Amino acid sequence: MAGIMVSAYTGAVNSLLGKVTTIMGEEFAKLKNLRKEVKFIHDELGSMKDALERLAYVDQLDPQTKSWRNTLRELSYDIEDIIDDFMQNVGDKDKNSGFVYKTIRRLKTLRARHQISGQIGEMKKLVLEARDRHKRYALDKIIPPSSNVVAIDPRVKALYEKAANLVGMEGPKNELVDWLVDEEKQLKVVSIVGFGGLGKTTLANEVYHRLKGEFDIGAFVPVSQKPNIPHLLRSLLSQLGVEPSIHACESHLIDKLREVLKSKRYLIIIDDLWDVTSWENIKCAFTENDLGSRVIVTTRSKQVSMACCPTSHDHICRDHILQMKSLSNEDSRRLFFGRIFGSEDACPDQLRDVSFEILKKCDGLPLAIISIAGLLASEGPKKEEWEHVRKSLGSMYGAKLTLDRMREILNLSYKDLPCHLKTCLLYVGMYPEDYTIKRSDLERQWMAEGFVSKENGQDMEKIARNYFNELVNRSLVQPVRFDGSGSVTECKVHDMMLDLILCKCAEENFLTVVDGSQDNTTQKYKVRRLSVRLNGAANATLLQGKISLSQVRSVMIFGWSNIIPPLSNFKFLRVLFVEDYRTIDLTGMSELYQLRYIQIDGTRDYVHLPTQIGGLQQLETFDIRRCASVPSNVVHLPRLLHLRIEHDRGLPDGIGKMKYLRSLDGFNLSVNSLDNFIGLGELTNIRDLTLTGNMVRHTDVLCSSLRKLCSLEFLYICTEGCMDGLSPPCSLQILATSWLPWGCWFSRVPNWMRELHNLRVLRFKVDELLTEDVDIVGELPSLTDLILYVRRPQNEMIAVNGTGAFPVLKRFRLTISSSSCLTFQSGAMPMLQGLYLTFSVKGWKQNGAGPAGIEHLPALEEVSAEILYNGTTESEKCSAESAFRNAVDRHPNNPRIAMKYGCQYRLTGIGL
């Protein structure tokens, strides 16, 4: 937990210690009484930090210890608020001087002495109360109780599931068996990866029992969350008929296993592996004996699955990773109704609709379906009980018995997380059910809250990206959308995982959800993070008298109401997310001196901001798409990293001062001043840039500025007209132009494109496309996604050469007048997996539906065609489809084919 400033388990104690250390600087040594008091607070906080970090890794605490831990955690927030207030008040007096110098100057006044002394005295009092409570209950002597009752691993029941009752397993089972039973003599490792409860253990067990008779020896070994490797190796040896000494060390056990396995054809299942380190130890026992031995590893982690089956020169490859999927709707119904009634036909009519609603909530998760079916079977065919179960599935306070078994599985995944990932996952609970969450938003909110800190000088945004990817790899959040490079850009959280998250949030007092439909008349209490779900203005008591708003650090407001308290009440706010501008008065926004993130979205009305926001000295993200005008001093905010504004608005002069800016969405070429065109070139840290407006002004200055942006990775051009004068920097990884009919284009593929060696994704339009133009793009060594639109009718043939062109391209989307103009030569696009074409029916009889040479694309898996029509008959459309299918059918891989029709004048595009 080193380096993490704020977490769900330690509060703000790490952040707080850094600030107290600042107060204890050398200049304060002259103020002996003051420094003595602060040093006492610092030392006590250090002890509290150690205690909180120890307790963070204890699963179950006795009530007294848990209460004391919670008190310490809340205390850290309270003291940090006091220090922040103290430092802000001092800083306001003279912004041109250092903090310590300003404090010394203020201490010369009697009033200031009393004020600062009072604040430090308040901190000391809080610390003393916590210390006295610790001594009073002798909490340092309390050892978290251990139970003699060991919880049964919920995977155990899956091992004894009858094969006849398995649903949706036949396809994955056959695929797995095909991988395992072949002529390959070298050791093959196959991994099964997927979310907890998808049936990995059941599938592995079924395959094991089906195939073990074909091997000399076999074993099925479950792995715990924190495995004892020597114990695991002993279990493996025992199943292989060898009883090792209880005193044998790990290396001796591995040597013994290698000796037992060296002359045997073996089948071994390693079930529910949680981490790569354990695999690195276990795999040492598996000898390569060229007898056709096989190992199956089941895991929830994609990282682990890839470690088991790495891509390399050796015999193990990622082609042998089986990604478990949710059950289809048909299989879900078979499993659900079969468990309760024996078959779907036997279900009473009055229960059908509610059954389908329950199944929708289960989302094809076998464990969820089995658990709920078991409960409903015990309830009998009572519609009111079924309705209760349906309502409880999406509720934080649902029927406990309904979800107990599912939570056992989900809880295993949660407990395995380190504290910083637990904190990041809990924050996802700020979003409502089924909400599509943007990855960049979530990562920036984590940073604003202090959940992400620099580690060994690494970039914080890259660390936050790693945190997000880890949650995706562990299947704790579900990918919804990807960019061209395959990175997840949007995600959701499964309803049942969200239910667990909200339960954990309630246990740790991490965040509070306030629903506009609930009664909100309870007494006031502290809340650090607040998610408000509004339902119009009917509930006039919402938030009034209930929550101490000044201590809220994050607030997200979804929906509309006119009764949200003034923004100035949220004194220590770090994160502000508002879905509808009409909900909140932004007049006091500049007073939020701790605000780091603001996003106001989802509104058609213009957002009216204060004319001056200089008080937002900590602001990192300013994301207000519909702002009526941009405050003039936004360019003076010293920490601003991300700026997103309305595309038709200009920026205040002086944008070159925003040296730390990393993303700018909304630089309008039509309205920004020449000073800003020049200043754009001074933003040398910028990575993402969106240009809007009309590219007719200061073109030379624009190109000069763009070439100076040595860190630029993503350039999106949403302008109008020809862009032949454009020349971006070589650092680009993604270049995309608007896909709108009135958007921008190049006359031909520009020569400077061949210099973009880092480019991974390219999307643009051209007037004309020739073979030499394709050759320019084909030289790009990193390009994986090409999306190209040819505006004019194609008259000449286009050949994709097979001499090293497009070496890593995976997806190619092309809109062109006639697909028959395109030819793939032998060796072209060796890595291409998806070919997506849009072309016209007109003229296909004369030229053929093409393209020619599809069979020369060795890695092709999928072909899609959108055939545009313009007054053609149904017979002509069917004939064109048939001709296109015949062209694709020549491919030896039998790639998947998808066909659809569209209007001749409708442009189709793929968003990034």
N, C-alpha and C positions, 0 to 999 in steps of 0.2 A: 504493500500500500504506500510505499515511499513515493513522495512527489505528488500524490493526489490531494488536492486542496480541500475538496468537499466530497463527502460520500454519505450514503443513507445510513451508515453504521457509525461513523465517527463525527458526523456533523461538519462544522467548519473549523475544527481545532487546528488542523495543519495551516490553513490560511491565517488563522488568528495568531498563531505563534510567530509567523513572519512579520505581522504588523506590530506585535508587541516588541519584537526585536528592534524594529525601526525606532520605536519610542525610546529604547534603551541606548541610543547612539551616544557617541563620545561627548557631544555637547550637553547631554542630559546629566553627565557625571558631575557637572558643576552644580546641579540642583539636587543635592544629596537626599533630601527627604523624599522628593518626588521619585527619583530614580530608585530608591530603596523600595518604595511601594510597588513600582512597576516590576522590579526584579522578582519580588515575592509572587506577584501574579504570574509572571513568566514561568517560574519554577513549578508552581502548582499546575499550570496548564500543561507543562511538559509531562508531569506525572499522569495527568488525566488522559493525555494523548496516548501514552503507553497502555493504560488500562483499556481505553476504548478499542485500540487496535488488537489487543489480546481477545477481548470479548467479541469482536467482529467475526471471529472464526468459530465461535461456539454456537452449535445449532439450537440448543435448548438451554435457557437460563432460568434459574429459580426466580420467583416473582420479585424478591427484594433486589437481587442483582440487576435484573432487567429494568426495574424502576430507577435504580441509581444510574445505570447506563443511559437511559432515556433523559434523565435530568442533566447529566453531563453534556449530552449531545445538544439539547436545547439551550443549555448554558453557553455553549460555544457560539451559537448563533446570536444570542442576546449580547454577549460581550463584543462580538465582532461588530454588531450594529452600533454599540456605544463608541467603539474605536473609530468606525467609519464616520460617525457623526462628529466626533471630536476632531478628526483630521480634516474633514470638510469645513468645519467652522473656522479652524485655524487657517486653512488654505484660502478661504474666501477673502481674508483681510488683505493679502498681498500675493497675488498669483505669480509675481515675478521672482519671489524668493523661495528658498528651499523650505521643506516642512519643518525641520528642526529649528532653523533660524527664525522662522515665523513664530514658532511656539515660544522660544526664548524671549522674543520681543514682546509677545502678548503677556508673558508672565510678569512683566514689569508693572502691569496694571493690577490693582487690588481686585477688581471685579473678575478679571481673567483668571487670577489665581484661585479664587473661590470656585469658578466654573470648572476649571480643569481638575482641581482637587476633588470637587464633588463627583465628577465623572470617574476618576480613578478610584475614589472611595466606593462608588457603586459597584465597580468591577470587583474590588477586593471583597466586598460583602458577599457577592454571589459566589465567589470562589471559596470563601470560608464556609459558607453554608453547605456546599457540596462536600468539602473535606470533612466537616464535622459529621455529616450524615454517613460518610464512608466509615469513619471510626466508630460511630455509634452502633452500627450494625455489623462491624468487623467483617466487611465484605471481602477484604483481601484474604480471609481465611476460608471463604466459601469456595468449594470446588463444585463446578456444575455437575449435578447428579447424573449418574449413568444408570440405565435401566437394565435389569437382568432379562427383560423381555425383548428379544430381537425381532424387529418388524420383518415380516415375510416379504421377500422381493416379489413384486407383482408379476415379474417375468416367469416365475416358477409355474404358474397355472398354464401359461402358453406352451410349456414343454409337453404337457399331457393332453393338449387339445386333440380331439379325434380328427383324423384326416378327413373323414366324411363330412365334418361340420365346417371345414375350411371354405371360405368364400373369397373369390377374387385372387386366389393364389396360383391357379393353374398356369397362367401365362408366365409370371415371374419364376415359378418353379421350373417350368420347361426351359426357360432361357438360362437359368442357373445350371441346370443339369447339362445342357448343351455345352456350356463353357467348361464344365468339369470333366465330362466324359468325351475325350477326343484322343488323338494319337500323340499328342505332345508328351514327351517323356520327362522334360524338365519340370521342376517344382513350379506350380502355378498357385498364386494367391488371388483370391476373389473376395471383394468386399461388398457388403450390403449396407447402404447408408440411407438414413431417413429419420424423420421425426419420431420421437417416442410414441409408441402405441400404434404404429403402422403395420406391425406384424413381422418385424425383422427376425425376432427370435423364433416365432412360429414357422416362418419360411425356412430358416436355417435348420431347424430341428427336423422338419419334414424331409428336406433334401438329405440330411445326414442319415436318417433311418432308411431312406430309399436306396442310398448308395453304399452304405458302410459294408455291405456284404461283398462288394467288389474290391475292397481294399484288405490288406493284411491286418492292420490294426487301426483303431480310431479312438477319438476322445472328443468330448463336448465340455468346454471349460467356460463357465461364466466369470466375468471380470467385475470387480467392485469399483465404485467411484474412485477410491484411493487404494489401488491394489497393493497387496503385499506380494511382491513378485516371487520370493521364495515359496510362500504358501501356494501360490498359483502353480508354480513348477512342480511342487510335490503332488498337487491334485492331478496334474497332467500325467505324471509318472505313475501314480496310483491307478488311473484308468487304463494305462498301458500295461498293467500287470507287474509293476515294480514298486516296492515299498521302500522309499529312501529313508535315510536316517533323519531324525527330527533335528539333528544338530548340523546337517549338511549346509554349507554356505551356497550362495547363489551360483557362483562359478562352477562348483562341484555338481550342482543339480543340472546346469546346462550341459556340462560334459557328459553326464549320465544319460540325459535325453538324446543327445547326439549319437551316443553309442547305441541306444535302443533303436533309434530311427534309421540308422545308416543303411541297414540292409532290408528295410521294410517299405512297402508301398502304403503310405498312411493318409488318412483323412482326419483332419483336426479342425474343430470349430472353436474360435475365440469369440465369445458372445459378449456384446455390449462393451466394447473397448472405448475408453473415454479420452485418452491422450496419447500423443505421439511417442513420448518418452517410454511409456510402458511397452508400446510395440517394438521400439528399438531394442529393448531388453529381451522380450519374448522371442523375437524372430531369430535370435542367435541360436536357439535350440533346434531350428528346422534345417536339417542337412539337405544339401542338394545331391541326391543320389541317382538321378536319371531313371527313376522307377515309376514316374507318373504320379507322384504324390500331390495332394491338394490341401490347401488351407482356406477356410472361409472365415472372414472377420466381419462381424456386424458392429455398426457404430452409428452414433447420431451425428458425428462430426465429419464434414466433407474433408477437412484438413487431415484427419486420421485416415480416412479412406484413401486419399491420394498418397499418404505416406506409405500405406500398405501396398499400393499398386502404382509406384512412381513411373513416370515416363523416362526411360533411359535406353541405353543400348542393350540392356540385358533382356531376359525373357519376360519380365513382369511389365505389364502395361495397363494404362487406364481404361482400355477397352473392357476390362473385367471389373468395373465398378457398376453395381446394380443399384440404381436410384429407386427406392421404394416410392410408390405413388398412392394417393388416396384411392379408395374404392370408387368405382363408377356408380352412377345413380342406380343402375340395375342391380349391381352386386350389393350395394348398401341396403336396398329394399329386401333382397333375398336374405341377407344376414339378419336384419332387424325383425322382419315378420317371421322368419324361420325360427328365431329364438323365442318369440312370444306365442305365435299361433301355429307354428309348423309350416305355414305357407302364407303368401300374401292374400290368396283367395279366401282364407279363413278369417281375415280381419273384418270386424264389424264395420258397417258403412259409417256409423257415427264417429269412428276413430280414424278414418282415412285422412281427412284434411289435417288434423293435428299431428298425425304420424308423419306426414310429409314435411310439416314445419319443423318437427323435432329432428328429422333426418337432415334437413337443410342446415340446422345448427351444428350437427355432427361433422359436416364437411367431409364425409367419406373416411373418417378416422375409425378404424376397426375397434380400438379399445373403447372409444366413446360410445359407439353403437352397441357394443356388447354390454357395457356397464349400464347404460340407460334401459336397454331392453330387459336386463335382469331386474331392474327396479320396477319397470312397468308390468312385467309378468307377475311380480309379487303383489302389485296393487290391484290387479284384476282389471276388467274392461270398464273402468269408471272414467267417464270423459272428464269430470272435474279434476281428477287426480292427474290425468294426462296433460290437461291445460296448465296445471300448476308446474309440472315438470318442464313444459315448453317455456313458460315464463321465467323459470329459474335458471335456464341454461345461459341466458345472456346477462344475468344479474349477479352483482357482487354478493348479494345476500340471499342467494338461492338455497334451495334445500340441500343441507349438508350431505345427507346420505346419497343424493343423486350424483354428486361429483367426487366423492371420496376416492374411489379407485382411480379415476382419471387424474386427480390431483397428485396421487402418489407417484405416477409416472412423470407428470410435468414437474413436480417438486424435485425429483431426482436431477433433472436438467438444470433447474434453478440453483440447487445447492452446490452443484459442481462449479458454478461460476465464481471467479475471483470477485472481491468486493467492488472493484471499480466497474466491472461489467454488470453486476447486480444493480448498482446504482443507475447505470445507463438504461438498463432494461426497465427498471421501475418507472423511470421518467416517461417511457412510452405510454404509461397509464394516464398521462395528461390528455391524450387524444381519445375521442369517442370511439365506440365500437364501429368497425367497418370503415374507419377513416383511412384514406390513402395518405401516407406520410412521406414527404419528400426527404430523401436522405440528407441533402445539404442543410435543410432546416433543422433536422434533429441534431446533426453534428454541431451546428453553430449554437444551438440551445444548450447542449452539453457543455460547450466551452464557456458560454456566458455564465453558467451556473458554477463553474469551477470543477466540474467532474473530470476534466482533461487537463493534464499539466505536462510541461516539458520533461522529457526523459532523455538524459544524456545529450542535450542540445537538439533533439529532434524537433521537427516542425509539428506544432500542436494540431494542425488540420490533418496531417498525415496520421497522427496518433488516433485522432477521432475517427478517421476513415477505417483504421485497423480495428477499432472497437466495434464499429458498425458491421464490418465484414465478419467479425468473429460471431456476432449475434446471428447473422445470416447463415454462416457455416454450421452453427449449432442448431439451426432450424427453429430458433426462438422468434424470429420475425420472418415473414413470408415475402419473397420478392414479388413485385407486381410489374415493374417496368425496368428495362435495361437500356443502357446507352450502346452506341455502336461497338464499344470495346468489350461489351459483356458485363460491365459493372452495374450493380443494382442502383437505380436512381430513385425508385419509389418502393415502399413496402407497406404491408399491413400486418396486423397481429391476429392470430387465430382467436376466435371468441373465447375458447377455453383457456388459452394462455393468458388472455387479457383478464379473465376472471381471477386467475391465480395472481397476476400482477397486482390487481386492485386489493386482493386480500393481504398480500405482503405489504402494500403501501399503508393499509389500515393498521397492521401490526406495528409497523415502524413509524407511524405518524409522518410518513414521507410526503404524501400529498393528499388533498381532499377534493372530492368531486361534489359539486353543488348542482343539483338538478332543479330546474325551475318548477318542476311538477311536485317537488317534495315540500314538506313543512320545514320552514327555516326560522323557527321561533326559539330554538334552544339558546342557552346562555353563551356568552362570548368565550372563545378559546383560541389558542395560537394555531396558525396554519402557516407553513412555509411555502407551500406550492398549492395553487388553487386552479382547478379546472371547472369552469362555469358552463353548464349546458342550459341555454335559455329557450323559452317557449313563448315568446311574446311578452307583453307587459302586464300580464294578468296578476303575477305574484309580486305585489308591491313590497313585501317584506324581505325579498331576496337580498341576502348579505347584510341587511340592516340589523345591527345589534348582535350579530352572530359571530363574526370573525374579526380578529384584530388585524386590519388590513395593512397597517404600517409595517408588519413583520413578514408580509408575503414577499417572496423572492421571485416567483414565477406566477404569472396569471395568463391563462388562455380562456378566451371567451368565444363560445360557439353559439350561433343563432343571434336573435335580435331581441332587445328590450330597451326601454328608456329609463330604467331605474338603477343602472349601475352607478355606484358612488363616484365622485370626481377622482380623476387620475392622481391628483396631488395627495390623496389619502394613502397611496401605496409608496411610502417614503423610501423603502430600501429595495425597490423592485429591480431585478436584473433582466427578466425576460417578460416581454409584453407581446402577446399574439391575440389579435382581434379579427374575427371572421367577418364582421359587418361593422363598418365605420360608424353607422348611426347609433351604435350601442353605447359609445363612450365619448366623453368630453375630453379633448386633448389639450385644453388650455394650459394645464399645469405640467405638461410633459417635460419642459426644460428644467423643472425642479428635481427630477429623478436622477440625482447625480451618480447613482450606482447602475443606471440602466445600460445594459450592454447589447440588448437585442430587441428590436421592434419590427413587427410585421403586421401590417393591416391589409387584409385581402378580402376577396369575395364580395365586393360592393360595386355598384354601377355609379354611385355618387362620388364626386371628388372629395378627397380628404383635405380639410383645412387645418393646416398645422400652424403653430406659433411662428411668427416671423423670425424669431431668434431662438436658436437651440444650443447656444454656447455652453449651457450648463451640463450638457451630456458628454462630459470629458472621458467617460469610460465606454462610450458607444462603439460597438464593433460592427453591427449589422443594422442597416437602415433599408428596410424593404417595404416601401409604400408605393405600390404601382400607380394608384390613382390620386396622387397628391396634386392639389390645385396649383401649387407653386413650391419650389424647393427653397427652404430657408437659406438666406444669403450666407450665413456663417457655417454651413455644413462643411465647407472646404477647410475649416480651421479645426475640425474635430480630430484630435491627435491620434486616436486609436482606431479610426474607421477602417474596416477591412472590406466590407461588402456594401455596395450601394446599388439599389434598384429603384427606378422611378418610372413615371409615365413616359412612353416612347415619344410623345409629341411635345414634351417639355424640354426647355433648355436648362443647363446647369449654371449656377453663379460663376462669375469669372474667378480664376485662380485655382482650377482643379489640379494644377501641377503641384500644389502644396500637399495633396493627399498622398504622401510618399509611400504609405503602408498599404494602400488600396490594392486588393487582390482580385476583386470582380466589380465590373461596372456594366449594369444592364440598363441601357437607355441613353446612349450618347447620340443625340439627334444631329445629323449632319446639316439639316436645313436651318436650324435656329441657334446653334451654339456659336459663340464668338470666335474670331481668329485667335484670340488669346488662349481659348480652351483647346483649339486644334493643336496649337503649339504645346500647351500644357499636357496634352494627352501623351506626348512622347516622354514626359518626365515621370510617368507612372511605371517605373521599371520593375515593380513587384507585381504588376497586374498579370493575372493568369487567364481570366475569362472576360471577354469584351463583347458587347452587343451593340452594333451600329444600326441606327434607324434613320429615317428621313430620306432625303434625295441627294445622291452623290454628284452634285454639280458645283459645289463651292469648295474652294481651298483644297482641291484634289492633290496637288503636289505636296502641300503641307501635311495633309493626312497621311500620304504614303511615307513621307519622311518620318513622321511620328510613329507610325506602325513599325517601321523597321528598327526603331530604337527599343521596342518592347521585347527585350531579350528573354523574359519569363512567360510570354504569352503562349498559352496552350490551346485555348478554345476561342475561336472567332466566329460569331454568328452575325450575318449581314442581312438585315431586314429592311432593305432600301428599295428604291425604284430605279430602273434604267440600266444602261450598260456599265460594266465595271472594268473595262479593259485597262484603266489606269491604275488599278489596285495592285499593291505589292506588299504582302504581309511578311513578318519575320520567319526565319527558318525553324524557330522553336515550336511552331504550331503542331498540335496533335489532332485537333478536330477543326475542320473548316466547313461551315454550313451556310448556305444562302437560303433566303426565303423561298418557300415552295408555292407561294401565292401566284395567281395568274398575272398580277400586275407587278410582280417582284423584279429581281435583278438577275442579270445573266452576263456571260462572257460571249464575245463573238466566236472565238475558238478557245480551245484549252490553252491558257497562257504558258509560256516557256518557264516562268519562274516556279511553276508547280513542281517541276522535277527536283527542285532544291529542298522540298519539304520532307526531309528524310525521317522525321519523327511522326509524320502524319499517319493517324490510325483510321480516321473517319473523314470521308470527303463527300459532300453533298452540294451539287451545283447544277446550273442550267447553261446550255450553250446554244447558240444559233445553229451551228453546223458542227458535225463530228466526222472526222476522217481517220483513217488508220494511223497516220502519224500522230494525231491527237491522243488516240488510245495508247500509243507507245510511250508518250510523255508520262501519263498517269501510271502505266505499267511498270515504270522504273522505281516507283516509290517502294522502298524495302519494308516499311512497317504497316502498309495499308491493309486493313482487315475488312473495311466496309466501304463500298463505293455506291453512291446513289446519284444517278445521272439522268437528266432530262434534256432531250434534243427538241428544240422549239420548232424547227422548220422540217418540211418533208425530206426524207432521206433519199438521195438519188444514187449515191455511190455505195459500194460494198465496204464493210468495215471488218477487218480481220484482226482477231486477237491472237497475236503471235505466240508460238510455243517455245520461244528461246529465253526462258527465265523471266517472262513478264508476270506481274502480279504474284510474287512468290508466296505471300501469306494471306491473300485475299480469301475471305470466308463467305461473304455475302455480297451479291451484285444485283442492284435494282436498276433497271433501265426502262425509261419511257421513250418510245421511238415510233415513228409513223408505220414502219414495217419491220417485223422481226426477221424477215427473209434477207435483210441487208447485212445481218450479223453472221459471222463465221468464226468458230473456235478451231484453231489449228491444234494438231497433236502436241501435247505438253503444256497447253495453255491453262492458266489458273489452277495449278496442281492441288491447292488446298481448298478450292471453292466447295462449300457445302450447300448453299442456297442460291438459286437463280430465280429472280423475280422480274418478269417482263410485263410491260403494258404496251399494247400495239393495236393497230386498227385492222378490222376485218377487210376493209377496202383493198382490193388488189391481190388478195391472198391466192386466188385461183391462178393468176399469172405468175406470181413469184414464189408460191409455196408458203406455208405457215411458218417454216423455219423455227429458230435459226439452225444453221447447219453445224455439224460437228459437236453436238451436245455429248455424244458418246466419248469425246476426247477429254472430258472433265472427270478425272479419276476419283475424286472424293465427293462427288455430287450425291446429296441425300434428298433434296427437295427442289421441285420446280413449280413455280406459280405463274399463272398467266391471267392478266385482266385484258379481255378482248373488247376494244371500244367499237361501237357500232354507230352508223349514221344512216338510218333508213334502210338497213339491210333486212332481208327476210330471215325468218326463223331457220329455214333450211340452210341459208348461207352461214349463219352463226354455228349451227351444228356441224356443218362440213368443215369450217375453220377449226373448231375444237377437235374434231377427229384427226385432221391433218397435223395439228400441233401435238396431240397425244402420240401419233405415229412417230414423230420426230424424237420425242422423249423416250419412247419405248425401245429405241435402238441402244440405249445405255445399258450396259451389263449389270449395273447395280440396282436396276428397277427403282429409281427414285420416286418418292411420293409426288403426286401431281394434284394441284389445286387450280380450279378454273372458276372465273366469274366474268360477268359482263358489266360494262359501264358506258355512260354517255360519251360520244365522240369528243365533246368539248370539255369534259370534266377532267381536271388534273388530279392525279393521285400522288400522294407522297407519304413518306414515313417520317414521323417525328423523332427527334433525337432525345 
